[in-house]
Amino acid sequence: MFLICAAGCSTCTLVGPKEAGFKVRKGGSYRGVDNIPLITGYNFYIPWVETVEKVPTTMNHIVWSDSKTEGSPDDEAITIFCNGGAGFKVNVGLNVSVIAQEAPHMWIRWGTLDVEYIMKTFIRNKIRGSMQNISSTMTVDSILNNFTTLESACNTAIGDTMRAYGFQLNGFNILSKPIAVNKALEDAIDAKIVAKQDAEKTVMQLQTSIAEANKKVATARGDSASAVIEATGKAEAIKALQAQVTPTYVDYIRAEKWDGVLPTTILGSGSNTLFNLK
């Protein structure tokens, strides 16, 4: 009779392929998960004796940031401190999923399988601790200028931590450059960035000036070399012409241009003529 009554009071539920499910006994000497067996498909259970707990194993995308347009409208950025005590707000994004075999242990540990609640409370605190352990070994400049190093180290540490609590980390990202919590530190960082940019600009201007000066020197040298070559060419030409102009050649040119008229001008004492054609 009891079995018939129990069968009549049983309830059926479906554990889908994207869920992890298991039965929990409410009565008996052991009030908890019985050997932690996972169940799938349709399952019958008696509500006043046992329950079927199930949790999705699909991917969850979680964002904790200070942006009102991404994640929560509240400021949920994680605050960490670097070597020296300076604090930074870090916007992070995670892709996580529940490890199916760990679902019963998660239920025993927290008494709930509400993934969002678990992530926002216990797991968030663990993630912050992992990030803090890494950031405390880094300087301000390292966090600001090499935050990809922080991201990579956190990805490994957080993955190990979450796996120990039944979650699989499929991606961890720092969504933007860490933000200094202290306004004075933020102003100092901005001033340092501006000074660095100005210094780089000055170096570039100096390099440009040197390049232009070298170009002018090269042009001047080229012009000077051209002038020397041209002058040398002219000198060689004159030298060649001078070598050709002999006294005999000069007399020949004079004779070639004479029109046959004897000169009427007497030079000197009158005993000599302008041309001596003898």
Backbone torsions as a table, in degrees:
resi	resn	phi	psi	omega
1	MET	NA	-41.7	-180.0
2	PHE	-62.4	-41.8	179.8
3	LEU	-64.3	-40.0	179.6
4	ILE	-64.9	-41.9	-179.9
5	CYS	-65.3	-42.0	-179.7
6	ALA	-64.4	-41.1	179.4
7	ALA	-64.1	-36.7	-179.2
8	GLY	-71.6	-24.1	-179.1
9	CYS	-95.6	-1.0	-176.6
10	SER	-71.7	156.2	179.8
11	THR	-125.9	149.7	-179.0
12	CYS	-113.6	140.4	176.4
13	THR	-138.9	156.4	-177.6
14	LEU	-109.2	127.0	171.6
15	VAL	-102.2	109.6	-174.7
16	GLY	-75.2	171.0	-178.6
17	PRO	-67.0	-17.8	179.8
18	LYS	-102.6	22.4	-179.6
19	GLU	-132.1	156.4	170.7
20	ALA	-112.4	126.1	-176.8
21	GLY	-131.8	155.7	178.6
22	PHE	-160.4	159.1	-179.6
23	LYS	-97.0	142.8	177.0
24	VAL	-122.9	124.4	178.2
25	ARG	-85.0	135.8	-180.0
26	LYS	-90.1	-25.9	-175.6
27	GLY	-116.8	-175.8	179.0
28	GLY	92.1	-179.1	-177.9
29	SER	-69.7	-27.3	179.4
30	TYR	-118.3	107.8	-176.5
31	ARG	-97.9	84.4	179.9
32	GLY	-178.7	-156.0	-177.9
33	VAL	-73.1	130.3	-178.1
34	ASP	-91.6	101.9	179.2
35	ASN	60.0	11.0	177.1
36	ILE	49.2	51.8	177.9
37	PRO	-85.1	136.7	175.2
38	LEU	-86.4	143.9	179.7
39	ILE	-124.7	153.9	178.0
40	THR	-136.8	165.1	176.8
41	GLY	71.9	-155.2	-179.7
42	TYR	-82.0	135.8	-178.5
43	ASN	-138.1	135.2	176.8
44	PHE	-96.5	142.2	175.8
45	TYR	-152.2	156.5	179.2
46	ILE	-97.7	111.9	-172.4
47	PRO	-51.0	-38.2	-175.9
48	TRP	-85.9	0.4	178.5
49	VAL	-114.4	-36.9	-175.2
50	GLU	-150.2	164.6	176.5
51	THR	-131.6	158.5	173.9
52	VAL	-110.8	117.9	178.2
53	GLU	-100.4	139.8	178.3
54	LYS	-147.5	152.1	-177.5
55	VAL	-142.1	139.2	177.3
56	PRO	-65.0	142.1	177.0
57	THR	-108.2	10.8	178.9
58	THR	-74.5	167.3	-177.7
59	MET	-70.5	139.9	175.4
60	ASN	-119.0	129.1	176.3
61	HIS	-101.3	122.2	-176.1
62	ILE	-122.6	132.7	177.5
63	VAL	-124.3	128.1	173.4
64	TRP	-119.6	105.9	-176.4
65	SER	-147.3	174.2	177.2
66	ASP	-93.7	3.3	-179.7
67	SER	-82.6	138.2	178.6
68	LYS	-85.3	-7.8	-178.6
69	THR	-104.5	-2.1	-179.8
70	GLU	-136.7	127.3	-176.0
71	GLY	75.7	-135.8	-178.7
72	SER	-84.7	150.4	175.1
73	PRO	-67.7	-15.0	177.2
74	ASP	-84.4	160.6	176.5
75	ASP	-77.9	104.9	-178.4
76	GLU	-113.9	15.5	178.7
77	ALA	-59.4	147.4	179.7
78	ILE	-89.8	129.7	180.0
79	THR	-96.8	128.0	177.8
80	ILE	-129.5	165.7	-179.5
81	PHE	-126.5	140.7	-178.3
82	CYS	-97.3	-179.7	177.0
83	ASN	-64.2	117.5	-175.5
84	GLY	114.9	-15.0	174.1
85	GLY	98.9	-6.2	179.3
86	ALA	-66.6	136.7	-177.6
87	GLY	-102.4	148.6	179.5
88	PHE	-137.9	141.5	170.6
89	LYS	-92.4	133.2	-177.0
90	VAL	-123.8	125.1	175.2
91	ASN	-88.9	124.4	-175.5
92	VAL	-128.2	156.2	175.4
93	GLY	-132.6	139.7	-178.5
94	LEU	-133.2	146.7	169.5
95	ASN	-116.2	115.6	-175.1
96	VAL	-133.1	156.0	175.2
97	SER	-145.5	156.6	179.8
98	VAL	-82.1	133.5	173.1
99	ILE	-77.7	116.8	-171.2
100	ALA	-52.5	-46.5	-176.1
101	GLN	-65.2	-19.5	-178.0
102	GLU	-92.6	-5.6	-176.6
103	ALA	-56.1	-46.1	178.9
104	PRO	-61.0	-39.2	-179.9
105	HIS	-67.2	-35.1	177.2
106	MET	-63.6	-40.0	-179.4
107	TRP	-66.2	-40.7	178.6
108	ILE	-65.3	-40.0	-175.5
109	ARG	-68.9	-44.3	-172.8
110	TRP	-113.5	-12.7	-178.9
111	GLY	72.8	12.1	179.0
112	THR	-153.8	156.3	175.2
113	LEU	-118.6	24.7	176.1
114	ASP	-76.1	97.0	-174.1
115	VAL	-59.6	-42.6	-178.5
116	GLU	-61.3	-43.5	-180.0
117	TYR	-65.1	-45.0	-178.9
118	ILE	-63.1	-40.9	-179.2
119	MET	-66.7	-40.2	-176.4
120	LYS	-73.0	-21.3	-176.2
121	THR	-106.9	-86.9	-172.4
122	PHE	-64.2	-50.3	-174.7
123	ILE	-67.1	-38.8	178.0
124	ARG	-58.6	-42.4	179.7
125	ASN	-64.5	-38.8	177.8
126	LYS	-66.3	-39.6	179.1
127	ILE	-64.7	-44.2	178.5
128	ARG	-60.3	-41.5	178.6
129	GLY	-62.2	-40.6	178.9
130	SER	-64.8	-42.1	179.0
131	MET	-66.1	-39.4	-178.9
132	GLN	-65.8	-38.3	178.9
133	ASN	-59.9	-34.0	-179.2
134	ILE	-83.3	-46.0	-176.4
135	SER	-65.2	-28.3	-178.6
136	SER	-67.1	-14.1	178.5
137	THR	-98.0	0.2	-175.3
138	MET	-111.9	150.9	177.6
139	THR	-86.1	172.5	178.0
140	VAL	-59.2	-48.1	-178.6
141	ASP	-61.8	-37.8	-179.4
142	SER	-65.0	-41.8	-178.9
143	ILE	-67.8	-38.8	-177.0
144	LEU	-79.2	-41.4	-173.5
145	ASN	-96.3	-17.4	179.7
146	ASN	-132.4	44.0	-175.5
147	PHE	-70.0	-11.7	173.2
148	THR	-67.1	-29.0	175.5
149	THR	-66.9	-43.0	175.8
150	LEU	-60.9	-43.3	-179.1
151	GLU	-60.8	-46.5	-178.3
152	SER	-64.3	-44.3	-179.8
153	ALA	-65.4	-40.0	179.1
154	CYS	-66.3	-37.3	-179.7
155	ASN	-58.2	-43.1	180.0
156	THR	-69.6	-48.3	-176.8
157	ALA	-65.2	-42.8	-178.8
158	ILE	-68.3	-37.1	177.7
159	GLY	-59.9	-43.9	179.0
160	ASP	-65.2	-41.7	-179.0
161	THR	-64.3	-46.5	-176.7
162	MET	-68.6	-34.1	179.1
163	ARG	-63.7	-33.3	179.2
164	ALA	-68.3	-17.9	-179.1
165	TYR	-113.4	18.2	171.3
166	GLY	92.9	10.8	-180.0
167	PHE	-116.1	145.9	175.0
168	GLN	-105.0	120.8	177.4
169	LEU	-87.8	119.0	-178.9
170	ASN	-106.1	4.7	177.7
171	GLY	168.7	134.8	176.3
172	PHE	-134.5	129.5	-178.4
173	ASN	-137.4	140.4	168.0
174	ILE	-88.6	116.7	-167.3
175	LEU	-77.8	-22.1	-179.6
176	SER	-156.4	170.7	-179.7
177	LYS	-62.3	132.9	179.1
178	PRO	-52.9	143.5	-176.0
179	ILE	-108.2	127.8	179.4
180	ALA	-66.3	133.4	-179.8
181	VAL	-74.7	-37.7	-178.9
182	ASN	-85.2	128.7	-177.7
183	LYS	-64.3	-38.9	179.9
184	ALA	-63.0	-40.9	178.1
185	LEU	-65.5	-41.0	178.8
186	GLU	-60.8	-43.1	179.0
187	ASP	-64.6	-40.3	179.5
188	ALA	-64.5	-40.0	178.9
189	ILE	-64.9	-43.5	178.9
190	ASP	-62.2	-42.3	179.6
191	ALA	-63.1	-39.3	179.5
192	LYS	-66.2	-39.2	179.1
193	ILE	-64.4	-43.4	179.4
194	VAL	-63.2	-44.2	179.6
195	ALA	-61.4	-40.8	178.8
196	LYS	-65.0	-41.3	178.2
197	GLN	-64.4	-41.3	179.0
198	ASP	-63.7	-41.8	179.3
199	ALA	-62.7	-42.3	178.5
200	GLU	-65.1	-37.5	178.3
201	LYS	-65.4	-41.8	179.0
202	THR	-63.1	-42.4	178.2
203	VAL	-61.5	-42.5	179.2
204	MET	-64.2	-41.9	178.6
205	GLN	-63.9	-41.3	178.1
206	LEU	-62.3	-43.5	179.3
207	GLN	-63.7	-37.8	177.5
208	THR	-65.1	-43.0	179.7
209	SER	-63.1	-42.3	178.9
210	ILE	-63.2	-41.5	179.6
211	ALA	-63.6	-42.8	179.7
212	GLU	-66.1	-40.4	178.7
213	ALA	-63.8	-43.6	177.9
214	ASN	-61.8	-35.8	178.8
215	LYS	-65.9	-42.3	179.5
216	LYS	-66.0	-41.0	177.7
217	VAL	-61.4	-44.1	179.8
218	ALA	-63.1	-40.3	178.8
219	THR	-64.9	-43.7	179.5
220	ALA	-62.9	-42.1	178.5
221	ARG	-63.6	-39.8	178.3
222	GLY	-64.1	-43.9	178.4
223	ASP	-63.0	-42.9	180.0
224	SER	-62.6	-43.8	179.4
225	ALA	-63.0	-39.3	178.8
226	SER	-63.9	-42.9	179.9
227	ALA	-63.0	-41.8	179.3
228	VAL	-63.0	-43.9	-179.7
229	ILE	-62.8	-42.9	-179.7
230	GLU	-64.6	-44.6	179.2
231	ALA	-63.5	-41.6	178.4
232	THR	-62.2	-38.8	178.1
233	GLY	-63.8	-42.3	179.5
234	LYS	-65.3	-42.2	179.7
235	ALA	-62.1	-42.3	177.9
236	GLU	-63.2	-38.1	179.3
237	ALA	-65.6	-44.0	179.0
238	ILE	-63.1	-41.8	179.2
239	LYS	-60.1	-40.6	179.5
240	ALA	-65.9	-40.4	179.3
241	LEU	-66.5	-40.7	179.4
242	GLN	-63.4	-34.9	178.6
243	ALA	-65.7	-28.7	-179.5
244	GLN	-80.8	-26.2	-175.0
245	VAL	-84.0	90.3	176.9
246	THR	-96.1	162.2	177.2
247	PRO	-55.8	-38.8	179.9
248	THR	-64.3	-41.8	-179.7
249	TYR	-64.8	-36.0	178.5
250	VAL	-66.2	-44.1	178.2
251	ASP	-62.4	-36.2	179.8
252	TYR	-66.0	-43.0	178.7
253	ILE	-62.6	-41.4	178.6
254	ARG	-62.7	-45.1	-179.0
255	ALA	-65.0	-37.8	-178.4
256	GLU	-65.5	-31.1	-177.8
257	LYS	-92.3	-3.2	-178.6
258	TRP	-73.9	135.9	-177.6
259	ASP	-92.0	6.0	176.9
260	GLY	92.4	-7.2	-179.7
261	VAL	-88.4	129.7	179.9
262	LEU	-72.2	144.8	179.7
263	PRO	-67.9	143.5	179.4
264	THR	-101.3	-3.4	-178.9
265	THR	-96.2	126.6	179.3
266	ILE	-102.4	130.7	-179.2
267	LEU	-101.1	148.7	174.3
268	GLY	66.8	-129.2	-176.8
269	SER	-82.9	-6.0	179.3
270	GLY	96.5	-2.1	179.0
271	SER	-88.5	-11.2	-177.8
272	ASN	-118.0	145.9	175.1
273	THR	-100.9	171.9	-178.9
274	LEU	-64.6	-43.8	-179.7
275	PHE	-118.0	137.6	174.5
276	ASN	-105.5	99.9	-177.1
277	LEU	-92.6	-0.6	178.7
278	LYS	-75.8	NA	NA
